[in-house]
Amino acid sequence: MAGDQAVTIHRHIKRTDPALLKALSGYPTGNFTDIQGRRGALDPAIKPLFPSAPIIGSALTVRAGPGDNLAPYLAVGVLAPGDVLVITTGGWTGSAVLGDLMAGFFKNAGAVAVVTDGMARDLKGLTGVGLPVFAQGLTPNAPQKTGPGEIGGEISIGDVVVRAGDIVVGDADGVVILPQEHFADAVKAIEAIKTKETGVEREIAAGVKQPAWVQKFLAGDGVAYVD
């Protein structure tokens, strides 16, 4: 980054194709980990601050310095409808990176949600704004607005690398990132997962006590029985 107080803004920020977001809407976060090797979830410390509907959107990445939210505020002028603000603070918990006022600006600009590895404040106000927020927790401490920061670059948050334009999915279980290299096969793969789960659900409803693969494993060489 260029200077002690500079915020770097990438001019050409990728966005996910809205048609792909629509096709992938309605699936739980667990399905999105299933289609990428059972990984992709952010650290479980990043969780919803209040109950809200599941979210899916295009990542707008923001790097904020510890105890500072200049870059997130500037992101208000960069975000597009359908974006999820993904804000890394490096895990800073000494002060909040956003509150209800910032969330209000984000919502007015068309944001779908905010995801951060930092803290938030003003829970009553945030709930009133209604923009879903996923964060480590709450603190009344406020941040500074001096920078530096970055908008639209590659970041690491919750042990997952995120690039602008990746898909962000969130629900009561947490947040999952679907990177762009999985986009081509995502719809087909997630539909297959859902079809398989629906079949298992029918078996459970019918009273089946064991999955077929469990029965097969128990009868095979992978189990040693001791009398």
C-alpha positions as CSV (number, residue, x, y, z in Angstrom):
1,M,0.0,0.0,0.0
2,A,1.1,3.5,-0.9
3,G,1.8,5.4,2.3
4,D,1.0,5.4,6.0
5,Q,-2.5,6.8,5.6
6,A,-3.4,5.6,2.1
7,V,-6.3,3.4,1.2
8,T,-5.8,1.3,-1.9
9,I,-8.9,0.8,-4.0
10,H,-8.8,-1.6,-6.9
11,R,-10.4,-0.1,-10.0
12,H,-11.7,-3.2,-11.6
13,I,-13.6,-5.2,-8.9
14,K,-15.1,-8.5,-10.0
15,R,-18.7,-9.4,-9.2
16,T,-20.4,-12.8,-9.3
17,D,-22.8,-13.2,-12.2
18,P,-26.3,-12.5,-10.7
19,A,-27.7,-15.5,-12.6
20,L,-25.3,-17.8,-10.8
21,L,-26.2,-16.3,-7.4
22,K,-29.9,-16.9,-8.2
23,A,-29.2,-20.5,-9.2
24,L,-27.4,-21.2,-6.0
25,S,-29.8,-19.4,-3.7
26,G,-31.7,-21.4,-1.1
27,Y,-29.1,-24.0,-0.3
28,P,-27.6,-24.3,3.2
29,T,-24.0,-23.5,4.0
30,G,-23.2,-27.2,4.5
31,N,-24.0,-27.9,0.9
32,F,-21.4,-25.3,-0.2
33,T,-18.7,-27.0,1.9
34,D,-19.7,-30.4,0.5
35,I,-19.0,-29.4,-3.1
36,Q,-15.5,-28.2,-2.3
37,G,-14.0,-31.0,-0.4
38,R,-16.0,-30.4,2.8
39,R,-14.1,-27.1,3.4
40,G,-14.6,-23.4,2.8
41,A,-16.2,-22.3,6.1
42,L,-14.8,-19.4,8.0
43,D,-13.6,-19.9,11.6
44,P,-16.6,-20.6,13.8
45,A,-15.9,-17.6,15.9
46,I,-17.4,-15.6,13.0
47,K,-21.1,-16.0,13.6
48,P,-24.4,-14.2,13.1
49,L,-24.9,-11.4,15.7
50,F,-28.7,-11.7,15.5
51,P,-31.2,-14.0,13.7
52,S,-31.6,-13.2,10.0
53,A,-32.5,-14.9,6.7
54,P,-29.7,-16.8,5.0
55,I,-27.6,-14.7,2.7
56,I,-25.7,-15.2,-0.6
57,G,-23.8,-12.5,-2.5
58,S,-20.6,-11.4,-4.2
59,A,-17.7,-10.7,-2.0
60,L,-16.4,-7.1,-1.8
61,T,-13.2,-7.5,0.1
62,V,-11.9,-4.9,2.6
63,R,-8.7,-4.8,4.6
64,A,-9.0,-2.6,7.6
65,G,-6.2,-1.8,10.0
66,P,-6.6,-3.0,13.6
67,G,-8.8,-0.5,15.4
68,D,-9.6,1.5,12.2
69,N,-12.5,1.6,9.9
70,L,-11.6,4.2,7.3
71,A,-11.4,1.6,4.5
72,P,-14.9,0.1,5.3
73,Y,-16.4,3.6,5.2
74,L,-14.8,4.3,1.9
75,A,-16.2,0.9,0.6
76,V,-19.7,2.5,0.8
77,G,-18.8,4.4,-2.3
78,V,-17.5,1.3,-4.1
79,L,-20.0,-1.4,-3.3
80,A,-22.7,-2.5,-5.7
81,P,-26.1,-4.0,-5.0
82,G,-25.7,-7.7,-4.2
83,D,-22.3,-7.3,-2.6
84,V,-21.4,-8.8,0.8
85,L,-18.8,-6.7,2.6
86,V,-16.0,-9.1,3.8
87,I,-13.9,-7.1,6.2
88,T,-10.7,-8.4,7.7
89,T,-9.2,-6.6,10.7
90,G,-6.6,-9.3,11.4
91,G,-8.9,-10.6,14.1
92,W,-8.7,-7.3,16.1
93,T,-11.1,-7.4,19.1
94,G,-10.1,-4.2,20.9
95,S,-12.7,-2.1,19.1
96,A,-15.6,-2.5,16.7
97,V,-15.1,-2.1,13.0
98,L,-18.7,-1.3,12.4
99,G,-21.9,-0.2,14.1
100,D,-25.5,0.5,13.1
101,L,-24.7,3.7,11.3
102,M,-22.2,2.1,8.9
103,A,-24.6,-0.8,8.5
104,G,-27.3,1.6,7.5
105,F,-25.2,3.2,4.8
106,F,-24.2,-0.3,3.5
107,K,-27.9,-1.4,3.4
108,N,-28.9,1.8,1.5
109,A,-26.2,1.1,-1.1
110,G,-27.5,-2.4,-1.7
111,A,-25.3,-4.6,0.4
112,V,-26.6,-8.0,1.2
113,A,-24.6,-8.5,4.5
114,V,-21.4,-7.8,6.3
115,V,-18.9,-10.5,7.3
116,T,-15.9,-9.6,9.5
117,D,-13.3,-11.3,11.7
118,G,-13.5,-8.2,13.9
119,M,-16.1,-6.8,16.3
120,A,-19.3,-4.8,16.0
121,R,-21.2,-2.6,18.3
122,D,-24.8,-1.1,18.7
123,L,-26.6,-4.5,18.6
124,K,-30.0,-2.9,19.1
125,G,-29.4,-0.5,16.2
126,L,-27.9,-3.2,14.0
127,T,-31.0,-5.4,14.6
128,G,-33.2,-2.4,13.7
129,V,-31.2,-1.8,10.4
130,G,-31.7,-5.5,9.6
131,L,-28.6,-5.9,7.5
132,P,-27.2,-9.4,8.5
133,V,-23.9,-9.1,10.3
134,F,-21.5,-12.0,10.9
135,A,-18.7,-11.1,13.4
136,Q,-16.6,-12.3,16.3
137,G,-18.7,-10.5,18.8
138,L,-19.6,-7.1,20.3
139,T,-17.8,-4.3,22.0
140,P,-18.7,-0.7,22.8
141,N,-15.2,0.5,21.9
142,A,-15.1,2.6,18.7
143,P,-12.4,2.6,16.0
144,Q,-10.4,5.4,14.4
145,K,-10.6,6.6,10.8
146,T,-7.0,7.1,9.8
147,G,-6.1,4.1,7.6
148,P,-4.3,2.4,6.0
149,G,-6.6,-0.1,4.2
150,E,-7.5,-1.8,0.9
151,I,-10.6,-2.4,-1.0
152,G,-11.0,-5.1,-3.6
153,G,-7.8,-7.0,-3.0
154,E,-7.2,-10.6,-1.9
155,I,-7.6,-11.1,1.9
156,S,-7.4,-13.8,4.5
157,I,-10.2,-14.0,7.0
158,G,-11.2,-16.8,9.4
159,D,-8.4,-19.0,7.9
160,V,-9.9,-18.7,4.4
161,V,-8.5,-16.7,1.4
162,V,-11.2,-14.5,-0.2
163,R,-11.0,-12.6,-3.5
164,A,-13.5,-10.0,-4.7
165,G,-16.2,-11.8,-6.7
166,D,-16.1,-15.0,-4.7
167,I,-19.5,-16.2,-3.5
168,V,-20.3,-15.6,0.2
169,V,-23.0,-17.7,1.8
170,G,-24.2,-17.3,5.4
171,D,-26.8,-18.8,7.7
172,A,-27.2,-19.8,11.3
173,D,-24.4,-22.3,11.0
174,G,-21.8,-19.7,9.9
175,V,-20.2,-18.4,6.7
176,V,-18.8,-20.3,3.7
177,I,-16.8,-18.9,0.8
178,L,-17.1,-20.5,-2.7
179,P,-14.1,-19.4,-4.7
180,Q,-14.3,-18.7,-8.4
181,E,-12.5,-21.8,-9.5
182,H,-15.6,-23.8,-8.3
183,F,-18.2,-21.7,-10.2
184,A,-18.3,-23.7,-13.4
185,D,-19.6,-26.9,-11.8
186,A,-21.2,-25.4,-8.7
187,V,-24.9,-25.7,-9.8
188,K,-24.6,-29.2,-11.0
189,A,-22.6,-30.3,-8.0
190,I,-24.9,-28.7,-5.4
191,E,-28.1,-30.1,-7.1
192,A,-26.5,-33.6,-6.9
193,I,-25.8,-33.1,-3.2
194,K,-29.4,-32.0,-2.6
195,T,-30.8,-34.9,-4.5
196,K,-28.7,-37.3,-2.4
197,E,-29.8,-35.7,0.8
198,T,-33.4,-35.8,-0.2
199,G,-33.1,-39.6,-0.8
200,V,-31.6,-40.1,2.7
201,E,-34.3,-37.9,4.3
202,R,-37.0,-40.2,2.7
203,E,-35.2,-43.3,4.1
204,I,-35.2,-41.7,7.6
205,A,-38.9,-40.8,7.3
206,A,-39.6,-44.4,6.3
207,G,-37.9,-45.7,9.4
208,V,-34.6,-46.9,8.0
209,K,-32.2,-47.3,11.0
210,Q,-28.8,-47.4,9.1
211,P,-27.5,-46.0,5.9
212,A,-26.7,-48.7,3.3
213,W,-23.0,-47.8,3.3
214,V,-22.8,-48.3,7.1
215,Q,-24.3,-51.8,6.8
216,K,-21.9,-52.6,4.0
217,F,-18.9,-51.3,6.0
218,L,-19.9,-53.3,9.1
219,A,-20.0,-56.4,7.0
220,G,-16.7,-55.8,5.3
221,D,-13.0,-56.2,6.3
222,G,-12.7,-52.7,7.8
223,V,-14.2,-53.8,11.2
224,A,-12.5,-56.2,13.6
225,Y,-14.9,-57.9,15.9
226,V,-13.7,-59.1,19.3
227,D,-15.6,-61.9,21.2
